[in-house]
């Protein structure tokens, strides 16, 4: 993975909420209306947190063998500070070593959110299992995951880490195995191996997953901000951090794990008259319009609603690559290039994967990676996917596009008849896809993260819209509860604010569904008050999906 940049603080708003006492003061402090002349800076927050780390090292489980690095900082309007750290142990990355230091407005210690509380102490950092053996295991597991397919250019390069996510901390090999399938499209698995015994600990998929007009494939005619260069226009938006869209020319990357020797080109689209696309795939720039539009709307959602400027919160734009691979049924966010990549689909199962909710979904993986960094496995992986589904859905609603109105379906624009259903996922009743879970159970950790996400998706729908039957923007929904309760929704805006604050302030890499319940309750209490209707609704919605 690339080095994580530190994101700036985010501002959160509350509207139309009646609270009293301390809760009222906190809600007011979190609102954009609060004055910020004396608000601590990012540097102030880090300085205060470093003092806490020094004074409370033993309490926080920090030793001279460990080093910490700031990943993200959030400063509330009232000066409350939240500084997120990653850890190393004898210079080895610690999976699950992340934690958040919470500080009061005066800089004094308030508490921590920790991915693990296990003592971080190993007898040795010298592996008994060799790196080649760990690489062979990862390569074998990648081949097994694609049984019957011919894989080419398969590479596997292990790195030594300390695994604190799966029980007591231990030395482990983390190996990313990557290859190309028969069409030349990338596939990959990450394998975690015990460096003392060679036993497999875990494995998961590595593919996460000037004004002009454009005729998009899915969204109709949309406005675009472009850049004039001589006599032509470039599909590059200077108003949103320089975000641009380029043509990958149906090529793929040639990578050795996280180091790419060559990348598929991202030649910026140009146009003579600033009128982009035709609304059909016959014009290669049509899907570029969708991709650029999706980036614009996602940027605007995070900026308008959460005060976040760009995916990393640093005001810098990402970029898009369209026409990636051959008949590629995927789209993904890549931290290493800080970019979105879209396949054209095979035309049978999927069309071009440039729909608005897919863009919002994939780019939200980038937001997650810069904040909670939820591990892409087990329940944290399900929450990672649910986070992207939630924000992808809220982006679609925020856009207010009559050609692609907001709904609680994921990927309904891109699916084709070969999929056998009208969307990739259904948030009101996730089990409608035949694979996803509506309710929490002990078997949830064994599901693929795209299906264990169902519990988080179901919670989000219930919290926003409530249980039972209803029709929104012409789409009918039926959302039952797992405990036969009736849940009253509090609206999409409040869902978004609560989930965003939970993600950026309280969740860590190891957060599971029980932890997500706690994080969202904390967030709702911060925003609306400890005894508020909103916080009670959060509790009811989690109980309704079996998370008590």
C-alpha positions in Angstrom: 0.0 0.0 0.0 1.1 3.6 -0.6 2.0 5.8 2.3 -1.2 7.3 3.7 -1.5 11.0 3.6 -2.9 12.9 6.5 -6.4 14.3 5.8 -7.6 17.6 7.2 -10.3 18.0 9.7 -13.9 17.8 8.7 -16.9 19.9 9.8 -20.2 18.4 10.6 -23.6 20.0 10.7 -26.8 19.5 12.5 -30.1 21.1 11.5 -33.6 21.1 12.9 -32.7 19.4 16.2 -34.0 20.5 19.6 -31.5 19.5 22.3 -30.8 20.9 25.8 -28.0 21.4 28.2 -24.6 19.9 27.4 -26.0 18.1 24.3 -27.2 21.5 23.0 -23.7 23.0 23.4 -22.0 20.1 21.7 -24.5 20.0 18.8 -24.0 23.8 18.3 -20.3 23.4 18.4 -20.4 20.8 15.7 -22.5 23.0 13.4 -21.0 25.2 10.7 -22.6 28.2 12.3 -20.2 28.0 15.2 -17.4 30.5 15.2 -13.9 29.1 14.5 -11.5 32.0 15.0 -10.0 30.3 18.0 -10.4 26.8 16.7 -7.2 24.7 17.1 -5.3 23.9 14.0 -4.2 20.5 12.8 -0.8 21.1 14.2 -2.3 22.1 17.6 -4.2 18.8 17.7 -1.1 16.8 16.8 1.0 18.6 19.4 -1.6 18.0 22.1 -1.9 14.3 21.1 1.9 13.8 21.1 1.9 15.1 24.7 -0.8 12.6 25.6 1.2 9.7 24.0 4.3 10.7 26.0 2.4 11.0 29.3 0.2 8.0 28.9 2.5 5.6 26.9 2.0 2.7 29.4 -1.7 3.2 29.6 -1.9 3.2 25.8 0.3 0.1 25.4 3.1 2.0 23.7 6.7 0.9 24.2 10.2 2.0 22.9 9.9 -0.8 20.3 6.9 1.0 18.7 6.7 4.1 16.5 3.5 6.0 15.6 2.6 8.0 12.6 -0.4 10.4 12.2 -2.9 9.2 9.5 -5.8 11.7 10.0 -6.9 14.6 12.1 -10.5 15.8 12.8 -11.0 19.0 14.8 -14.6 19.8 15.8 -15.9 23.4 15.7 -15.7 23.5 19.5 -12.0 22.5 19.5 -12.5 18.8 20.4 -9.7 17.0 18.6 -9.4 13.4 17.2 -6.0 12.3 16.0 -5.7 9.0 14.3 -2.4 7.0 14.3 -0.8 4.0 12.7 1.8 1.9 14.5 4.9 0.0 13.7 6.7 -2.6 15.9 10.5 -2.8 15.3 9.7 -0.9 12.1 7.2 -3.6 10.9 3.7 -2.4 10.0 1.1 -3.5 12.7 -2.2 -4.7 11.2 -4.7 -3.6 13.8 -2.2 -1.2 15.4 -4.2 1.9 14.6 -5.9 4.0 17.2 -7.6 7.4 17.7 -6.7 9.8 20.5 -9.7 11.9 21.5 -8.9 15.3 23.2 -11.0 17.9 24.9 -11.1 21.4 23.5 -8.4 22.4 26.0 -6.1 19.7 24.7 -6.5 17.4 27.7 -7.1 13.6 27.3 -10.6 12.4 26.7 -10.2 8.8 25.6 -9.1 6.5 22.8 -10.6 4.3 20.1 -8.3 1.3 19.6 -8.3 -1.4 16.9 -6.8 -3.8 19.5 -5.9 -3.6 23.2 -3.6 -6.6 23.1 -0.1 -6.2 24.4 2.2 -5.7 21.5 5.3 -7.7 22.4 6.9 -10.5 20.4 9.7 -12.9 21.3 11.3 -12.4 17.9 10.8 -10.6 14.6 12.7 -13.2 12.7 10.4 -15.5 10.7 10.7 -19.3 10.7 8.7 -19.6 7.5 10.6 -18.3 4.5 9.3 -15.6 2.2 9.3 -17.9 -0.9 7.1 -20.4 1.0 4.7 -17.7 1.9 4.7 -16.5 -1.8 4.0 -20.1 -3.0 1.0 -20.4 -0.6 -0.5 -17.1 -1.8 0.0 -18.1 -5.5 -1.7 -21.4 -4.9 -4.7 -19.7 -3.2 -5.0 -17.3 -6.1 -5.0 -20.2 -8.6 -7.6 -22.0 -6.4 -9.8 -18.9 -6.4 -9.8 -18.9 -10.2 -9.9 -22.7 -10.7 -10.3 -23.6 -14.4 -8.9 -20.3 -15.6 -5.5 -19.7 -17.2 -3.6 -17.1 -15.1 -0.7 -15.3 -16.6 2.1 -13.1 -15.2 1.4 -14.3 -11.7 3.6 -12.7 -9.0 3.6 -12.9 -5.3 5.8 -10.8 -3.0 5.5 -11.1 0.8 6.2 -8.4 3.3 6.7 -9.1 7.0 4.1 -7.6 9.4 2.8 -7.9 12.9 -0.8 -9.2 12.8 -2.8 -7.8 15.8 -6.2 -8.3 14.1 -6.6 -12.1 14.6 -6.1 -12.7 18.3 -2.8 -12.3 20.1 -0.2 -10.4 18.1 2.1 -12.5 16.0 4.6 -12.3 13.2 3.1 -12.8 9.8 3.7 -12.6 6.1 1.3 -10.5 4.2 1.4 -11.5 0.5 -0.3 -9.8 -2.4 -0.6 -12.3 -5.2 -1.6 -10.7 -8.6 -2.0 -12.1 -12.1 -3.9 -11.5 -15.4 -6.8 -13.7 -16.5 -7.3 -15.0 -20.0 -8.6 -11.6 -21.2 -5.6 -9.8 -19.7 -7.6 -8.3 -16.8 -6.1 -8.1 -13.3 -7.0 -10.5 -10.5 -5.6 -10.7 -7.0 -5.7 -12.1 -3.5 -4.0 -11.0 -0.3 -2.9 -13.8 2.0 -1.9 -13.6 5.6 0.4 -16.4 6.8 1.7 -17.2 10.2 5.5 -16.6 9.9 6.2 -19.2 12.6 4.0 -22.1 11.5 3.1 -21.4 7.9 -0.6 -21.7 8.8 -3.0 -19.5 6.8 -4.5 -16.8 9.0 -6.7 -15.0 6.5 -7.2 -14.2 2.8 -9.2 -11.6 1.0 -9.7 -10.1 -2.5 -7.4 -7.2 -3.3 -9.6 -5.5 -5.9 -11.8 -3.1 -4.1 -13.3 -3.0 -4.9 -14.4 26.0 -18.5 -18.1 24.7 -18.5 -19.2 22.3 -21.1 -22.0 19.8 -21.6 -21.7 16.1 -21.9 -24.1 13.4 -23.1 -23.6 10.6 -20.6 -24.6 7.0 -21.0 -26.7 6.9 -17.8 -27.3 10.4 -16.6 -28.5 12.3 -19.6 -27.1 15.7 -20.4 -24.8 16.9 -17.6 -22.8 20.0 -17.0 -19.0 19.6 -16.8 -16.2 21.9 -15.8 -13.4 21.5 -18.3 -10.0 23.2 -19.1 -9.2 25.0 -22.3 -5.8 24.3 -23.8 -5.1 26.2 -27.0 -7.9 25.4 -29.4 -9.1 22.3 -27.6 -10.7 21.5 -24.3 -9.5 18.9 -21.8 -11.8 16.8 -19.6 -10.1 18.2 -16.5 -11.8 20.1 -13.7 -9.7 22.8 -12.0 -12.5 23.7 -9.6 -12.3 20.2 -8.0 -8.7 19.8 -7.4 -7.7 19.1 -11.0 -9.7 15.9 -11.3 -9.6 14.5 -14.9 -10.7 11.5 -16.9 -8.4 9.6 -19.4 -8.7 6.7 -21.8 -7.0 3.5 -20.8 -7.3 2.2 -24.4 -8.5 -1.2 -23.2 -5.1 -1.9 -21.6 -4.3 -3.0 -18.1 -1.5 -2.4 -15.6 1.6 -4.4 -15.4 2.3 -4.5 -11.7 4.4 -6.5 -9.3 2.2 -6.2 -6.3 2.0 -2.5 -5.3 4.8 -1.5 -7.6 3.5 -0.9 -11.2 6.2 -1.2 -13.9 3.7 0.2 -16.4 0.2 1.5 -15.9 -2.6 1.5 -18.4 -2.5 5.0 -20.1 -4.8 7.7 -18.9 -4.6 10.0 -21.9 -6.9 12.9 -21.0 -9.9 13.2 -23.2 -10.0 16.3 -25.4 -12.7 17.9 -27.5 -12.8 20.8 -30.0 -16.2 22.3 -29.1 -16.6 21.4 -25.4 -19.6 19.2 -26.2 -18.7 15.8 -25.0 -20.2 12.4 -25.9 -23.2 11.3 -27.8 -25.1 9.3 -25.1 -24.0 6.0 -26.7 -21.0 3.8 -26.4 -20.2 4.3 -30.1 -18.4 7.5 -28.9 -15.5 6.6 -26.5 -15.9 9.9 -24.7 -19.5 9.1 -23.6 -18.5 6.9 -20.7 -15.8 9.5 -19.9 -18.7 11.9 -19.3 -20.3 9.6 -16.8 -17.0 9.0 -15.0 -16.2 12.7 -14.8 -19.7 13.5 -13.7 -19.6 10.8 -11.1 -16.4 12.3 -9.7 -17.9 15.8 -9.7 -21.0 14.7 -7.8 -19.1 12.7 -5.3 -16.7 15.6 -4.6 -19.7 17.9 -4.2 -21.5 15.5 -1.8 -18.5 15.2 0.6 -17.8 19.0 0.3 -21.4 20.2 0.7 -22.5 17.8 3.3 -19.4 16.9 5.3 -17.0 19.8 4.6 -14.5 17.3 3.2 -12.5 18.7 0.3 -11.5 15.8 -1.9 -11.2 12.1 -1.2 -8.1 12.6 1.1 -9.5 15.8 2.6 -6.6 17.8 1.2 -8.2 19.5 -1.7 -6.5 17.4 -4.3 -8.4 15.7 -7.1 -8.2 12.1 -8.2 -8.4 10.9 -11.7 -10.4 8.4 -13.7 -9.4 5.7 -16.2 -12.2 4.4 -18.5 -12.1 1.7 -21.1 -9.8 -0.4 -18.9 -9.2 -4.0 -19.9 -11.3 -6.2 -22.2 -14.9 -6.9 -21.3 -13.9 -6.1 -17.7 -16.8 -6.5 -15.3 -15.4 -4.4 -12.6 -14.6 -0.9 -11.3 -12.1 -0.1 -8.5 -10.5 2.5 -6.5 -6.7 2.3 -6.2 -4.8 4.1 -3.4 -1.5 3.7 -5.2 -2.5 5.8 -8.1 -5.2 7.7 -6.2 -7.5 7.0 -9.1 -10.8 5.3 -10.2 -10.7 2.7 -12.9 -13.7 1.5 -14.9 -14.2 -1.5 -17.1 -16.6 -1.6 -20.1 -18.4 -4.7 -18.9 -19.0 -7.7 -21.1 -22.4 -6.6 -22.3 -24.0 -9.7 -21.0 -23.7 -9.5 -17.2 -22.8 -5.8 -17.1 -22.4 -2.7 -19.2 -19.8 0.0 -18.6 -19.5 0.4 -14.9 -19.6 4.2 -14.8 -22.9 4.7 -13.2 -23.3 7.4 -10.5 -23.7 5.1 -7.5 -20.8 2.9 -8.6 -18.6 6.1 -8.8 -19.7 7.2 -5.3 -19.2 3.6 -4.0 -15.7 3.2 -5.3 -14.4 6.7 -4.4 -15.8 6.2 -0.9 -13.4 3.3 -0.6 -10.7 6.0 -0.9 -12.3 8.0 2.0 -12.4 4.9 4.1 -8.7 4.1 3.4 -7.8 7.7 4.5 -9.8 7.4 7.8 -10.9 4.2 9.5 -9.0 1.9 7.0 -11.5 -0.9 7.7 -9.7 -4.2 7.0 -11.0 -5.8 3.8 -11.9 -9.1 5.5 -14.5 -10.5 7.9 -16.9 -8.1 9.5 -14.6 -5.1 9.1 -14.6 -5.9 5.4 -18.4 -6.1 5.3 -18.5 -2.7 7.0 -16.0 -1.3 4.4 -18.3 -2.4 1.6 -21.4 -1.2 3.4 -19.8 2.2 3.9 -19.2 2.5 0.1 -22.8 1.4 -0.6 -24.2 3.9 1.9 -22.2 6.8 0.6 -22.7 5.7 -3.0 -26.4 5.8 -2.4 -26.3 9.2 -0.7 -24.2 10.6 -3.6 -26.9 9.4 -6.0 -29.7 11.1 -4.0 -27.6 14.2 -3.5 -27.2 14.6 -7.3 -30.9 14.9 -7.9 -30.6 13.7 -11.5 -34.0 13.0 -13.0 -32.3 10.5 -15.5 -30.8 8.6 -12.6 -32.9 9.4 -9.5 -31.7 8.3 -6.1 -32.6 4.8 -4.9 -31.5 2.1 -2.5 -30.3 -0.2 -5.3 -26.7 -0.6 -6.1 -25.6 -0.8 -9.8 -29.1 -0.9 -11.3 -27.9 1.1 -14.3 -25.0 -1.3 -15.2 -26.6 -4.7 -14.8 -27.7 -6.7 -17.8 -30.1 -9.6 -18.2 -27.3 -12.1 -17.7 -27.1 -11.2 -14.0 -30.6 -12.6 -13.4 -31.7 -9.6 -11.3 -32.2 -5.9 -11.7 -29.3 -4.7 -9.4 -26.1 -5.8 -7.8 -27.4 -5.2 -4.3 -30.6 -4.2 -2.5 -30.3 -2.2 0.7 -33.9 -2.5 1.9 -33.7 -6.3 2.0 -30.2 -7.4 1.0 -31.1 -11.1 0.8 -33.0 -10.3 -2.4 -29.7 -11.0 -4.3 -29.8 -14.6 -3.0 -26.4 -14.2 -1.2 -26.4 -11.2 1.2 -27.3 -11.3 4.9 -30.2 -9.3 6.2 -29.4 -10.0 9.9 -26.3 -10.6 11.9 -25.2 -14.1 12.8 -22.0 -15.9 13.8 -21.7 -17.2 10.3 -21.4 -13.6 8.9 -17.6 -13.6 9.0 -17.5 -16.5 6.5 -19.3 -14.5 3.8 -17.6 -12.6 1.1 -17.5 -8.9 2.2 -19.9 -7.9 -0.6 -22.5 -10.1 1.1 -21.7 -9.6 4.8 -22.2 -5.9 4.0 -25.9 -6.6 3.9 -26.2 -6.1 7.6 -24.8 -2.6 7.4 -26.8 -1.8 4.3 -30.0 -3.0 6.0 -29.3 -0.9 9.1 -28.7 2.1 6.9 -31.9 1.8 5.0 -33.9 1.2 8.2 -32.3 4.2 10.0 -33.0 6.5 7.0 -36.4 5.2 5.7 -37.8 3.0 8.4 -39.3 -0.5 8.1 -42.2 -1.8 6.1 -43.4 -1.0 2.6 -42.9 2.3 0.7 -42.3 3.7 -2.7 -39.5 6.3 -3.4 -38.8 7.8 -6.7 -40.9 5.1 -8.4 -39.1 2.2 -6.7 -41.0 -0.1 -4.3 -39.3 -1.3 -1.1 -40.2 -3.8 1.6 -37.8 -3.8 4.5 -38.6 -6.3 7.3 -36.8 -6.4 10.6 -35.0 -9.3 12.2 -36.8 -8.9 15.6 -40.2 -8.1 14.1 -40.0 -4.6 15.5 -41.1 -1.4 13.7 -38.4 1.2 13.0 -39.1 4.8 12.3 -36.6 6.4 9.9 -34.8 9.7 10.6 -34.0 10.6 7.0 -31.0 10.2 4.7 -29.3 13.4 5.7 -29.0 12.3 9.4 -27.9 8.8 8.4 -25.0 10.3 6.3 -23.9 12.7 9.1 -24.0 9.9 11.7 -22.1 7.4 9.6 -19.5 9.9 8.4 -18.7 11.0 12.0 -18.5 7.3 13.1 -16.2 6.5 10.3 -13.9 9.4 10.7 -13.8 9.7 14.5 -14.6 6.4 16.1 -14.1 3.4 13.8 -10.7 1.7 13.4 -9.3 -1.0 11.2 -10.8 -3.8 13.3 -14.3 -2.4 13.9 -16.9 -5.1 13.6 -20.7 -4.8 13.7 -20.8 -4.5 17.5 -18.1 -1.9 17.2 -20.1 -0.1 14.5 -23.1 0.0 16.8 -21.0 1.7 19.5 -19.4 4.1 17.0 -22.6 5.2 15.5 -24.2 5.6 18.9 -21.3 7.8 19.9 -21.6 9.8 16.7 -25.4 10.3 17.1 -24.8 11.4 20.7 -22.2 13.9 19.6 -24.4 15.3 16.9 -27.9 15.2 18.4 -27.5 14.5 22.2 -27.2 11.5 24.4 -31.0 11.3 25.0 -32.0 12.3 21.5 -34.5 10.6 19.2 -31.8 10.2 16.7 -29.5 8.2 19.0 -32.5 6.0 20.1 -33.3 5.4 16.4 -29.7 4.3 15.8 -30.0 1.8 18.7 -33.4 0.5 17.3 -32.1 0.1 13.8 -29.1 -2.0 14.9 -31.3 -4.1 17.1 -33.6 -4.6 14.1 -30.7 -6.2 12.2 -29.6 -8.4 15.1 -26.7 -6.3 16.4 -27.4 -5.8 20.1 
